[in-house]
Amino acid sequence: MLKALRKPQFRLLWGGQAISALGDSSYQLALNWLIATQFGTAQTMAIVQMASALPTAITRPLSGTLIDRWTPKFMLTFSNTAMTILMAIFAVVSLHSQHFLVIITLIALFGVFSSNIEPAFFTSIPETMNNKDLESANSAIVFLYSLTGMIGPVLGAALITLMGNSSSFWFDSGTFLLAALTTIVIKYKHRSQEHPKVEKNLRMKDSWLWILKNPWAVRVHVTEAMANLLLGLFWAGFPIALRTGANAHILSFGGGYTLIYAGATLTSLFSGKYLKRINDKGLIAYLSISGLAIAISLSVAGKTAWMLYPSAFAIGILLPWFNLISHQSLQESAPREMLGRITSVGSLLTTVMRFLGYFLVAVFNQDVLFTFATSGIIVLLMIGFVVFRRRSLMNDVAASL
């Protein structure tokens, strides 16, 4: 992790995203607290999540093409700037209106403009360093999201306690602005980022075809899709269960989220060194998803603090492994000129499957039942992938998947 952070351009990229992610964590805590206290059902929480996921799912296929055409730097700067403005509007609106329709309309706009950020960011990583440092870089990225996810809820809870809900939204707006300014000064090594170059014949179809031609990539995306269906179910019900377990106290509410990211931070600190020592990284990836499914099932089995908090910590520990390994495999093996579109396919699947999870909760209000069913399917699927994958060239990350 430290090796990657010694690279000046990656350090700027990492720092800008860290600032933005800290604001996002604070915003998400404030939004979840607002919905949980004002409306108070898993169905309502699921509808709010759907309002963000649906526009993102619609715009994600386009984002990959835009990134490959207009460059990751341009799209990161543009998207962060747009989110600066939108989040400031949301902060103003939250002071004067908490009408549900107004809230979900603005959240839908967030989904449109933020959909470019994640694929543009991950496409930027190989542009700031050599392939041999990608493992270290990905560990640093996991640490980034874990650390900001751990600090953000505490910071958000403190801001809400001291200055009210809108303060977290203002803070997030400011972090988007800082991220945009940081991105402007980054120098990408592979192509000029100052003047976007329009290329023709960039088709999303090509990225799907590349994935289908590589069985390991198919397994990665199927696993990612199923895991995000489960996470959609989890994130719809978790805030409501947490509010009950926390006895409606904002600091205890934020503590549940902090525990998830504390576990993820712990993983990120030693994952890079550990992964270097093993050849069969695919086994670790699939076992971690199975463990995640079990931990999420335990979290919904009992909605009391003594069940929620340990389960949250376990979820955090297990969550990063698959992303670490799958991102490295794609960054090393995918064609560089297609990486933006391939990354956006994964982001699209993430969004669509989480949307499906939210939809199931919103329509049927059976988050526990669907969580148990999905967890069982995932465990069986992961066992199948471990057994039937090709075990040749295990020193290659993609081959082990």
GIPE-V837393 format. One record per pair of residues at least 12 apart in sequence whose C-alpha atoms are under 10 Angstrom apart, sorted by the first residue. I is the first residue (numbers start at 0). GAP is how many residues later the second one is. Records with the same first field share a line. If there is no record, write none. Layout:
I->GAP ; GAP
This chain:
0->132 ; 133 ; 134 ; 135 ; 136 ; 137 ; 138 ; 139 ; 140 ; 141 ; 142 ; 267 ; 268 ; 269 ; 270 ; 271 ; 272
1->134 ; 135 ; 137 ; 138
2->130 ; 131 ; 132 ; 133 ; 134 ; 137
3->124 ; 125 ; 126 ; 128 ; 129 ; 130 ; 131 ; 132 ; 133 ; 134 ; 135 ; 136 ; 137
4->128 ; 131 ; 132 ; 135
6->121 ; 122 ; 126 ; 130
7->120 ; 121 ; 178 ; 179
8->116 ; 118 ; 119 ; 120 ; 174 ; 176 ; 177 ; 178 ; 179 ; 180
9->114 ; 115 ; 116 ; 117 ; 118 ; 119 ; 127 ; 176 ; 177 ; 178
10->117 ; 126 ; 129 ; 175
11->116 ; 167 ; 170 ; 171 ; 172 ; 173 ; 174 ; 175
12->60 ; 108 ; 111 ; 112 ; 115 ; 166 ; 169 ; 170 ; 171 ; 172 ; 173 ; 174
13->107 ; 111 ; 123 ; 126 ; 127 ; 130 ; 165 ; 168 ; 169
14->129 ; 163 ; 164 ; 167 ; 168
15->159 ; 160 ; 161 ; 162 ; 163 ; 164 ; 165 ; 166 ; 167 ; 170
16->59 ; 63 ; 100 ; 101 ; 104 ; 124 ; 127 ; 128 ; 131 ; 158 ; 159 ; 161 ; 162 ; 163 ; 165 ; 166
17->123 ; 125 ; 126 ; 127 ; 128 ; 129 ; 130 ; 131 ; 157 ; 161
18->125 ; 129 ; 153 ; 155 ; 156 ; 157 ; 158 ; 159 ; 160 ; 163
19->60 ; 125 ; 128 ; 151 ; 152 ; 153 ; 154 ; 155 ; 156 ; 157 ; 158 ; 159 ; 160
20->123 ; 124 ; 125 ; 126 ; 127 ; 128 ; 131 ; 151 ; 154 ; 155 ; 158
21->122 ; 123 ; 124 ; 125 ; 126 ; 127 ; 128 ; 129 ; 130 ; 131 ; 133 ; 134 ; 149 ; 150 ; 153 ; 154
22->125 ; 126 ; 128 ; 129 ; 130 ; 132 ; 133 ; 145 ; 146 ; 147 ; 148 ; 149 ; 150 ; 151 ; 152 ; 153
23->124 ; 125 ; 128 ; 129 ; 132 ; 144 ; 145 ; 147 ; 148 ; 149 ; 151 ; 152
24->120 ; 123 ; 124 ; 125 ; 126 ; 127 ; 128 ; 129 ; 130 ; 131 ; 143 ; 147 ; 232 ; 233
25->122 ; 123 ; 124 ; 125 ; 126 ; 127 ; 128 ; 129 ; 130 ; 131 ; 132 ; 133 ; 134 ; 141 ; 142 ; 143 ; 145 ; 146 ; 228
26->60 ; 125 ; 126 ; 128 ; 129 ; 130 ; 138 ; 139 ; 140 ; 141 ; 142 ; 143 ; 144 ; 145 ; 146
27->121 ; 124 ; 125 ; 128 ; 140 ; 141 ; 144 ; 229
28->120 ; 123 ; 124 ; 125 ; 126 ; 127 ; 128 ; 131 ; 136 ; 139 ; 210 ; 221 ; 224 ; 225 ; 228
29->123 ; 126 ; 127 ; 129 ; 130 ; 134 ; 135 ; 136 ; 137 ; 138 ; 139 ; 220 ; 224
30->14 ; 17 ; 72 ; 76 ; 125 ; 134 ; 135 ; 137 ; 138
31->13 ; 16 ; 17 ; 203 ; 204 ; 206 ; 207 ; 208 ; 211 ; 221 ; 222
32->124 ; 127 ; 132 ; 206 ; 207 ; 209 ; 210 ; 215 ; 216 ; 217 ; 220 ; 221
33->60 ; 64 ; 131
34->13 ; 63 ; 65 ; 68 ; 204 ; 205
35->203 ; 204 ; 205 ; 206 ; 207 ; 208 ; 212
36->203 ; 206 ; 211 ; 213
37->60 ; 61 ; 62
38->61 ; 201
39->199 ; 200 ; 201 ; 203 ; 204
40->195 ; 196 ; 198 ; 199 ; 200 ; 321 ; 324
41->191 ; 193 ; 194 ; 195 ; 196 ; 197 ; 198 ; 199 ; 316 ; 319 ; 320 ; 323 ; 324 ; 325
42->193 ; 194 ; 197 ; 315 ; 316 ; 317 ; 318 ; 319 ; 320 ; 321 ; 322 ; 323 ; 324
43->56 ; 192 ; 193 ; 196 ; 314 ; 317 ; 318 ; 321
44->190 ; 191 ; 192 ; 193 ; 194 ; 195 ; 313 ; 316 ; 317
45->186 ; 187 ; 189 ; 190 ; 191 ; 308 ; 309 ; 310 ; 311 ; 312 ; 313 ; 314 ; 315 ; 316 ; 317 ; 319 ; 321
46->57 ; 189 ; 308 ; 311 ; 312 ; 314 ; 315 ; 316
47->52 ; 53 ; 55 ; 56 ; 57 ; 59 ; 60 ; 188 ; 310 ; 314
48->55 ; 58 ; 59 ; 62 ; 183 ; 186 ; 187 ; 305 ; 306 ; 308 ; 309 ; 310 ; 313
49->54 ; 57 ; 58 ; 61 ; 182 ; 186 ; 301 ; 302 ; 304 ; 305 ; 306 ; 307 ; 308 ; 309 ; 312
50->52 ; 53 ; 54 ; 55 ; 56 ; 57 ; 58 ; 59 ; 60 ; 304 ; 307
51->52 ; 53 ; 54 ; 55 ; 56 ; 57 ; 58 ; 59 ; 60 ; 62 ; 63 ; 299 ; 303
52->54 ; 55 ; 57 ; 58 ; 59 ; 62 ; 295 ; 297 ; 298 ; 299 ; 300 ; 301 ; 302 ; 303 ; 305
53->54 ; 57 ; 58 ; 297 ; 298 ; 300 ; 301 ; 302
54->52 ; 53 ; 54 ; 55 ; 56 ; 57 ; 58 ; 59 ; 60 ; 296
55->52 ; 53 ; 54 ; 55 ; 56 ; 57 ; 58 ; 59 ; 60 ; 291 ; 292 ; 295 ; 296 ; 299
56->54 ; 55 ; 58 ; 290 ; 291 ; 292 ; 293 ; 294 ; 295 ; 296 ; 297 ; 298
57->53 ; 54 ; 57 ; 290 ; 293 ; 294
58->52 ; 53 ; 54 ; 55 ; 56 ; 57 ; 285 ; 289
59->51 ; 52 ; 53 ; 54 ; 55 ; 56 ; 59 ; 281 ; 283 ; 284 ; 285 ; 286 ; 287 ; 288 ; 289 ; 291 ; 292
60->54 ; 55 ; 142 ; 143 ; 144 ; 280 ; 281 ; 282 ; 283 ; 284 ; 285 ; 286 ; 287 ; 288
61->53 ; 54 ; 141 ; 142 ; 279 ; 282
62->12 ; 49 ; 50 ; 51 ; 52 ; 53 ; 54 ; 55 ; 56 ; 57 ; 141 ; 277 ; 278 ; 280 ; 281 ; 282 ; 284 ; 285
63->51 ; 52 ; 55 ; 56 ; 59 ; 138 ; 139 ; 140 ; 143 ; 274 ; 275 ; 276 ; 277 ; 278 ; 279 ; 280 ; 281 ; 283 ; 284
64->134 ; 136 ; 137 ; 138 ; 139 ; 142 ; 273 ; 274 ; 275 ; 276 ; 277 ; 279
65->50 ; 54 ; 132 ; 133 ; 136 ; 274 ; 275
66->49 ; 50 ; 52 ; 53 ; 54 ; 56 ; 57 ; 129 ; 271 ; 272 ; 273 ; 274 ; 277
67->52 ; 55 ; 128 ; 129 ; 130 ; 131 ; 134 ; 135 ; 268 ; 269 ; 270 ; 271 ; 272 ; 273
68->127 ; 128 ; 129 ; 130 ; 131 ; 132 ; 133 ; 268 ; 271
69->123 ; 125 ; 126 ; 127 ; 128 ; 129
70->49 ; 52 ; 53 ; 117 ; 120 ; 121 ; 122 ; 123 ; 124 ; 125 ; 126 ; 127 ; 269
71->44 ; 45 ; 47 ; 48 ; 49 ; 50 ; 51 ; 52 ; 53 ; 55 ; 111 ; 116 ; 121 ; 124 ; 268
72->47 ; 48 ; 50 ; 51 ; 54 ; 107 ; 110 ; 111 ; 112 ; 113 ; 114 ; 115 ; 119 ; 120 ; 121 ; 123
73->46 ; 106 ; 109 ; 110 ; 119 ; 120 ; 121 ; 122
74->41 ; 42 ; 44 ; 45 ; 46 ; 105 ; 108 ; 121
75->38 ; 40 ; 41 ; 42 ; 43 ; 44 ; 45 ; 48 ; 103 ; 104 ; 107 ; 108
76->40 ; 43 ; 99 ; 100 ; 102 ; 103 ; 104 ; 105 ; 106 ; 107
77->35 ; 36 ; 38 ; 39 ; 102 ; 105 ; 106
78->31 ; 33 ; 34 ; 35 ; 36 ; 37 ; 38 ; 41 ; 97 ; 100 ; 101
79->33 ; 34 ; 36 ; 37 ; 93 ; 95 ; 96 ; 97 ; 98 ; 99 ; 100 ; 101 ; 103
80->32 ; 92 ; 95 ; 96 ; 97 ; 98 ; 99 ; 100
81->27 ; 28 ; 31 ; 32 ; 91 ; 94 ; 95 ; 98
82->26 ; 27 ; 28 ; 29 ; 30 ; 31 ; 89 ; 90 ; 91 ; 92 ; 93 ; 94 ; 97
83->86 ; 87 ; 88 ; 89 ; 90 ; 91 ; 92 ; 93 ; 94 ; 95 ; 96
84->88 ; 89 ; 91 ; 92
85->20 ; 21 ; 23 ; 24 ; 27 ; 83 ; 87
86->19 ; 20 ; 22 ; 23 ; 81 ; 82 ; 83 ; 84 ; 85 ; 86 ; 87 ; 89
87->78 ; 81 ; 82 ; 83 ; 84 ; 85 ; 86
88->17 ; 80 ; 81 ; 84
89->12 ; 13 ; 16 ; 17 ; 20 ; 76 ; 79 ; 80 ; 83
90->74 ; 75 ; 76 ; 77 ; 78 ; 79 ; 80 ; 81 ; 82
91->74 ; 75 ; 77 ; 78
92->13 ; 73
93->70 ; 71 ; 72 ; 73 ; 75
94->69 ; 70 ; 71 ; 72
110->240
114->229 ; 232 ; 233 ; 236
115->224 ; 228 ; 231
117->225 ; 226 ; 229
118->220 ; 221 ; 222 ; 223 ; 224 ; 225 ; 226 ; 227 ; 228 ; 229
119->219 ; 220 ; 221 ; 223 ; 224
120->62 ; 219 ; 222
121->16 ; 19 ; 205 ; 209 ; 217 ; 218 ; 221 ; 222
122->208 ; 213 ; 214 ; 215 ; 216 ; 217 ; 218 ; 219 ; 220 ; 221
123->64 ; 65 ; 215 ; 216
124->12 ; 13 ; 16 ; 63 ; 206
125->62 ; 63 ; 64 ; 205 ; 206 ; 210 ; 213
126->60 ; 61 ; 62 ; 63 ; 64 ; 209
127->58 ; 59 ; 60 ; 61 ; 62
128->59 ; 60 ; 61
129->59 ; 202
130->197 ; 200 ; 201 ; 202
131->200
132->195
133->190 ; 193 ; 194 ; 195 ; 197 ; 198
134->136 ; 137 ; 138 ; 140 ; 141 ; 189 ; 190 ; 192 ; 193 ; 194 ; 196 ; 197
135->135 ; 136 ; 137 ; 140 ; 188 ; 192
136->135 ; 187 ; 191
137->130 ; 133 ; 134 ; 185 ; 186 ; 187 ; 189 ; 190 ; 193
138->128 ; 129 ; 130 ; 131 ; 132 ; 133 ; 134 ; 136 ; 181 ; 182 ; 184 ; 185 ; 186 ; 189
139->128 ; 129 ; 132 ; 184
140->127 ; 179 ; 183
141->122 ; 123 ; 125 ; 126 ; 127 ; 129 ; 130 ; 177 ; 178 ; 179 ; 181 ; 182
142->118 ; 119 ; 121 ; 122 ; 123 ; 124 ; 125 ; 126 ; 127 ; 128 ; 177
143->120 ; 121 ; 124
144->116 ; 119 ; 120 ; 123 ; 175
145->112 ; 114 ; 115 ; 116 ; 117 ; 118 ; 119 ; 120 ; 121 ; 122 ; 123 ; 170 ; 171 ; 173 ; 174
146->111 ; 114 ; 115 ; 116 ; 117 ; 118 ; 119 ; 121
147->110 ; 113 ; 114 ; 117
148->108 ; 109 ; 110 ; 111 ; 112 ; 113 ; 115 ; 116
149->104 ; 105 ; 106 ; 107 ; 108 ; 109 ; 110 ; 111 ; 112 ; 113 ; 114 ; 115
150->103 ; 104 ; 106 ; 107 ; 110 ; 111
151->16 ; 102 ; 105 ; 106 ; 109
152->15 ; 97 ; 98 ; 100 ; 101 ; 102 ; 103 ; 104 ; 105 ; 106 ; 108
153->96 ; 97 ; 98 ; 99 ; 100 ; 101 ; 102 ; 103 ; 104
154->13 ; 96 ; 99
155->12 ; 13 ; 15 ; 16 ; 94 ; 95 ; 98
156->92 ; 93 ; 94 ; 95 ; 96 ; 97 ; 98
157->92 ; 93 ; 96
158->12
159->90 ; 91
160->89 ; 90
189->146
201->135 ; 136 ; 139
202->135 ; 138
203->134 ; 136 ; 137 ; 138 ; 140 ; 141
204->136 ; 137
205->132 ; 135 ; 136
206->127 ; 128 ; 131 ; 132 ; 133 ; 134 ; 135 ; 136 ; 137 ; 138
207->133 ; 134 ; 137
208->133
209->124 ; 125 ; 128 ; 132
210->123 ; 131 ; 134
213->184 ; 185
214->174 ; 175 ; 183 ; 184 ; 186
215->66 ; 110 ; 113 ; 169 ; 173 ; 174 ; 181 ; 182 ; 183 ; 184 ; 185
216->109 ; 112 ; 113 ; 116 ; 117 ; 181 ; 182 ; 184
217->183
218->67 ; 162 ; 163 ; 166 ; 170 ; 182
219->62 ; 65 ; 66 ; 102 ; 103 ; 105 ; 106 ; 107 ; 109 ; 110 ; 126 ; 165 ; 178 ; 181
220->105 ; 124 ; 125 ; 126 ; 128 ; 129
221->124 ; 127 ; 159
222->62 ; 63 ; 66 ; 99 ; 103 ; 155 ; 158 ; 159 ; 162
223->65 ; 98 ; 99 ; 102 ; 122 ; 123 ; 125 ; 126 ; 129
224->121 ; 122 ; 123 ; 124 ; 125 ; 126 ; 127 ; 128 ; 129
225->63 ; 67 ; 123 ; 124 ; 127 ; 128 ; 131 ; 148 ; 149 ; 151 ; 152 ; 155
226->62 ; 63 ; 65 ; 66 ; 92 ; 95 ; 123 ; 126 ; 127 ; 147 ; 148 ; 151
227->121 ; 122 ; 123 ; 124 ; 125 ; 126 ; 127 ; 128 ; 129
228->120 ; 121 ; 122 ; 123 ; 124 ; 125 ; 126 ; 127 ; 128 ; 129 ; 131 ; 141 ; 142 ; 145 ; 146 ; 149
229->62 ; 63 ; 66 ; 67 ; 123 ; 124 ; 126 ; 127 ; 128 ; 137 ; 140 ; 141 ; 142 ; 143 ; 144 ; 145 ; 148
230->61 ; 62 ; 65 ; 119 ; 122 ; 123 ; 124 ; 126 ; 127 ; 140 ; 143
231->118 ; 119 ; 120 ; 121 ; 122 ; 123 ; 124 ; 125 ; 126 ; 127 ; 128 ; 129 ; 135 ; 139
232->63 ; 120 ; 121 ; 122 ; 123 ; 124 ; 125 ; 126 ; 127 ; 128 ; 129 ; 133 ; 134 ; 135 ; 136 ; 137 ; 138 ; 139 ; 141
233->62 ; 63 ; 65 ; 66 ; 120 ; 123 ; 124 ; 127 ; 133 ; 134 ; 136 ; 137
234->119 ; 122 ; 123 ; 132
235->118 ; 121 ; 122 ; 123 ; 124 ; 125 ; 126 ; 129 ; 131
236->63 ; 121 ; 124 ; 128 ; 129 ; 130 ; 131 ; 134
237->18 ; 19 ; 58 ; 61 ; 62 ; 65 ; 70 ; 74 ; 129
238->14 ; 15 ; 17 ; 18
239->13 ; 63
240->12 ; 58 ; 59 ; 61 ; 62 ; 63 ; 64 ; 67
241->12 ; 13 ; 14 ; 15 ; 61 ; 62 ; 63 ; 66 ; 67
242->13 ; 60 ; 61 ; 62
243->59 ; 60 ; 61
244->57 ; 58 ; 59 ; 60 ; 61 ; 62 ; 63 ; 64
245->58 ; 59 ; 62 ; 63
246->57 ; 58
251->53
254->54 ; 57
255->49 ; 52 ; 53 ; 54 ; 55 ; 56 ; 57
256->52 ; 55 ; 56 ; 59
257->51 ; 54 ; 55 ; 58
258->49 ; 50 ; 51 ; 52 ; 53 ; 54 ; 55 ; 56 ; 57 ; 58
259->49 ; 50 ; 51 ; 52 ; 53 ; 54 ; 55 ; 56 ; 57 ; 58 ; 59
260->51 ; 52 ; 53 ; 54 ; 55 ; 56 ; 58 ; 59
261->50 ; 51 ; 52 ; 53 ; 54 ; 55
262->47 ; 49 ; 50 ; 51 ; 52 ; 53 ; 54 ; 55 ; 56 ; 57
263->49 ; 50 ; 51 ; 52 ; 53 ; 54 ; 55 ; 56 ; 57
264->51 ; 52 ; 55
265->47 ; 50 ; 51
266->49 ; 50 ; 51 ; 52 ; 53 ; 54
267->49 ; 52 ; 53 ; 56
270->49 ; 50 ; 53
271->49 ; 52 ; 53
274->46 ; 49 ; 50
275->119
277->116 ; 117
278->114 ; 115 ; 116 ; 117 ; 118 ; 121
279->111 ; 113 ; 114 ; 115 ; 116 ; 117 ; 118 ; 119 ; 120 ; 121
280->40 ; 41 ; 43 ; 44 ; 45 ; 113 ; 114 ; 115 ; 116 ; 117 ; 118 ; 119 ; 120
281->39 ; 40 ; 43 ; 44 ; 47 ; 103 ; 104 ; 107 ; 109 ; 112 ; 114 ; 115 ; 116 ; 117 ; 118 ; 119
282->39 ; 99 ; 100 ; 102 ; 103 ; 104 ; 117 ; 118
283->37 ; 38 ; 41 ; 102 ; 116 ; 117
284->33 ; 34 ; 35 ; 36 ; 37 ; 38 ; 39 ; 40 ; 41 ; 97 ; 101 ; 115 ; 116
285->35 ; 36 ; 92 ; 93 ; 95 ; 96 ; 97 ; 98 ; 99 ; 100 ; 115
286->31 ; 34 ; 35 ; 92 ; 95 ; 96 ; 99
287->27 ; 29 ; 30 ; 31 ; 32 ; 33 ; 34 ; 94
288->26 ; 29 ; 30 ; 31 ; 32 ; 33 ; 34 ; 86 ; 89 ; 90 ; 93
289->28 ; 85 ; 86 ; 87 ; 88 ; 89 ; 90 ; 91 ; 92 ; 93
290->23 ; 24 ; 26 ; 27 ; 28 ; 84 ; 87 ; 88
291->19 ; 22 ; 23 ; 24 ; 25 ; 26 ; 27 ; 28 ; 83 ; 86 ; 87
292->22 ; 25 ; 26 ; 78 ; 79 ; 81 ; 82 ; 83 ; 84 ; 85 ; 86
293->17 ; 20 ; 21 ; 77 ; 78 ; 81 ; 82 ; 84 ; 85
294->15 ; 16 ; 17 ; 18 ; 19 ; 20 ; 21 ; 23 ; 80
295->12 ; 15 ; 16 ; 18 ; 19 ; 72 ; 75 ; 76 ; 79
296->14 ; 71 ; 72 ; 73 ; 74 ; 75 ; 76 ; 77 ; 78 ; 79
297->12 ; 13 ; 14 ; 16 ; 17 ; 73 ; 74
298->12 ; 13 ; 15 ; 16 ; 69
299->67 ; 68 ; 69 ; 71 ; 72
300->67 ; 68 ; 70 ; 71
324->72 ; 73 ; 75 ; 76
325->71 ; 72 ; 75
326->16 ; 19 ; 71
327->69 ; 70
328->67 ; 68 ; 69 ; 70 ; 71 ; 72
329->12 ; 13 ; 67 ; 68
330->12 ; 67
331->64 ; 65 ; 66
332->63 ; 64 ; 65
333->64
356->13 ; 14 ; 17
384->16
385->14 ; 15
388->12
